[in-house]
């Protein structure tokens, strides 16, 4: 991997950790809607876990998992809207 990819992956990891924290806080405001709370919890778990792994194991495989996972989350959000 090039040094540039490490930098980009580090930025993506921090962004994922931030997004995961935001989604984790959204769980409480959607407590009445259990399915929505579960989706926010699963989203937060993925984003927090991937962000942590990407910070400490910045490999192409981790980058690919993040890209596919976040593309799936974005697609789900688009379909929900």
Residue frames relative to the residue before (quaternion, step in Angstrom):
aa qw qx qy qz dx dy dz
X 1.0000 0.0000 0.0000 0.0000 0.00 0.00 0.00
X 0.4379 -0.6882 0.5095 0.2739 3.50 -1.07 0.66
X 0.6409 -0.5290 0.3893 0.3973 3.55 -1.23 0.39
X 0.6119 0.5641 -0.3477 0.4317 3.59 1.08 -0.69
X 0.6503 0.5109 -0.3214 0.4614 3.60 0.98 -0.80
X 0.6016 0.5454 -0.3579 0.4610 3.61 1.06 -0.68
X 0.6647 0.5059 -0.3029 0.4587 3.59 0.96 -0.85
X 0.6617 0.4947 -0.2979 0.4782 3.56 0.94 -0.89
X 0.6625 0.4972 -0.3073 0.4685 3.58 0.94 -0.84
X 0.6194 0.5375 -0.3387 0.4612 3.59 1.07 -0.66
X 0.6417 0.5024 -0.3144 0.4868 3.58 1.01 -0.81
X 0.6541 0.5050 -0.3108 0.4696 3.58 0.95 -0.87
X 0.6360 0.5360 -0.3293 0.4469 3.60 1.01 -0.77
X 0.6700 0.4802 -0.2959 0.4827 3.58 0.92 -0.88
X 0.6339 0.5178 -0.3278 0.4718 3.59 1.02 -0.76
X 0.6496 0.5105 -0.3129 0.4686 3.59 1.01 -0.79
X 0.6328 0.5157 -0.3312 0.4732 3.60 0.99 -0.77
X 0.6523 0.5078 -0.3112 0.4687 3.58 0.99 -0.81
X 0.6661 0.4919 -0.3005 0.4732 3.58 0.92 -0.90
X 0.6324 0.5341 -0.3273 0.4557 3.58 1.03 -0.76
X 0.6420 0.5126 -0.3198 0.4721 3.57 1.01 -0.78
X 0.6434 0.5134 -0.3189 0.4698 3.59 1.00 -0.80
X 0.6760 0.4780 -0.2988 0.4746 3.59 0.92 -0.87
X 0.6189 0.5389 -0.3490 0.4524 3.59 1.06 -0.64
X 0.6707 0.4768 -0.3097 0.4763 3.59 1.00 -0.71
X 0.6134 0.5615 -0.3460 0.4346 3.60 1.16 -0.53
X 0.5081 0.6538 -0.4238 0.3671 3.60 1.19 -0.39
X 0.6773 0.5210 -0.2946 0.4278 3.58 0.87 -0.92
X 0.7019 0.4596 -0.2820 0.4654 3.57 0.97 -0.76
X 0.7090 0.3787 -0.2565 0.5368 3.60 1.27 -0.10
X 0.2243 0.8324 -0.4811 0.1593 3.57 1.17 0.58
X 0.6424 0.5291 -0.3350 0.4418 3.59 1.05 -0.66
X 0.7158 0.3778 -0.2214 0.5440 3.58 1.12 -0.66
X 0.2686 -0.8307 0.4629 0.1535 3.57 0.13 1.31
X 0.6605 0.5086 -0.3291 0.4437 3.60 0.88 -0.83
X 0.6475 0.5045 -0.3174 0.4748 3.57 0.99 -0.79
X 0.6348 0.5217 -0.3260 0.4675 3.59 1.00 -0.80
X 0.6436 0.5154 -0.3245 0.4634 3.61 1.00 -0.77
X 0.6417 0.5128 -0.3269 0.4672 3.59 0.99 -0.78
X 0.6531 0.4957 -0.3148 0.4782 3.59 0.96 -0.83
X 0.6430 0.5205 -0.3231 0.4597 3.60 1.00 -0.78
X 0.6715 0.4858 -0.3007 0.4719 3.59 0.90 -0.88
X 0.6358 0.5244 -0.3189 0.4681 3.57 1.02 -0.81
X 0.6632 0.5005 -0.3022 0.4673 3.57 0.90 -0.94
X 0.6404 0.5267 -0.3288 0.4520 3.59 0.93 -0.87
X 0.6724 0.4948 -0.3074 0.4567 3.59 0.82 -0.96
X 0.7033 0.4783 -0.2841 0.4426 3.57 0.78 -1.00
X 0.6659 0.4851 -0.3093 0.4750 3.60 0.96 -0.78
X 0.6723 0.4920 -0.3031 0.4628 3.58 0.91 -0.89
X 0.6745 0.4841 -0.3080 0.4647 3.58 0.86 -0.91
X 0.6410 0.5369 -0.3284 0.4392 3.59 0.93 -0.84
X 0.6610 0.4961 -0.3049 0.4732 3.58 0.97 -0.84
X 0.6629 0.4915 -0.3106 0.4718 3.58 0.90 -0.87
X 0.6649 0.5182 -0.3090 0.4402 3.59 0.91 -0.88
X 0.6311 0.5283 -0.3417 0.4536 3.60 1.09 -0.59
X 0.7888 0.3464 -0.1634 0.4808 3.57 0.94 -0.88
X 0.7713 0.1976 -0.1284 0.5913 3.61 1.23 -0.35
X 0.0463 0.8436 -0.5332 0.0431 3.62 0.54 1.09
X 0.1992 0.7723 -0.5706 0.1956 3.57 0.03 1.34
X 0.6702 -0.4822 0.3712 0.4249 3.54 -1.30 0.21
X 0.6328 0.5397 -0.3351 0.4427 3.60 0.98 -0.79
X 0.6531 0.4972 -0.3089 0.4805 3.58 0.97 -0.84
X 0.6366 0.5204 -0.3249 0.4674 3.58 0.99 -0.80
X 0.6554 0.5105 -0.3078 0.4637 3.60 0.98 -0.84
X 0.6355 0.5176 -0.3245 0.4722 3.60 0.97 -0.82
X 0.6579 0.5080 -0.3038 0.4657 3.58 0.95 -0.84
X 0.6628 0.5058 -0.3077 0.4584 3.56 0.94 -0.87
X 0.6808 0.4734 -0.2898 0.4779 3.59 0.90 -0.89
X 0.6707 0.5105 -0.3021 0.4453 3.59 0.88 -0.92
X 0.7076 0.4433 -0.2713 0.4786 3.57 0.86 -0.89
X 0.5882 0.5384 -0.3715 0.4756 3.60 1.14 -0.50
X 0.6412 0.5093 -0.3210 0.4759 3.59 1.03 -0.76
X 0.6491 0.5052 -0.3187 0.4711 3.60 0.97 -0.80
X 0.6510 0.5041 -0.3115 0.4744 3.58 0.95 -0.84
X 0.6408 0.5164 -0.3269 0.4646 3.61 0.97 -0.79
X 0.6481 0.5154 -0.3184 0.4615 3.58 0.97 -0.81
X 0.6451 0.5121 -0.3201 0.4681 3.56 1.01 -0.80
X 0.6421 0.5173 -0.3237 0.4640 3.59 0.97 -0.86
X 0.6659 0.4968 -0.3055 0.4653 3.60 0.92 -0.85
X 0.6486 0.5183 -0.3220 0.4549 3.59 1.04 -0.71
X 0.6818 0.4623 -0.2842 0.4905 3.57 1.10 -0.61
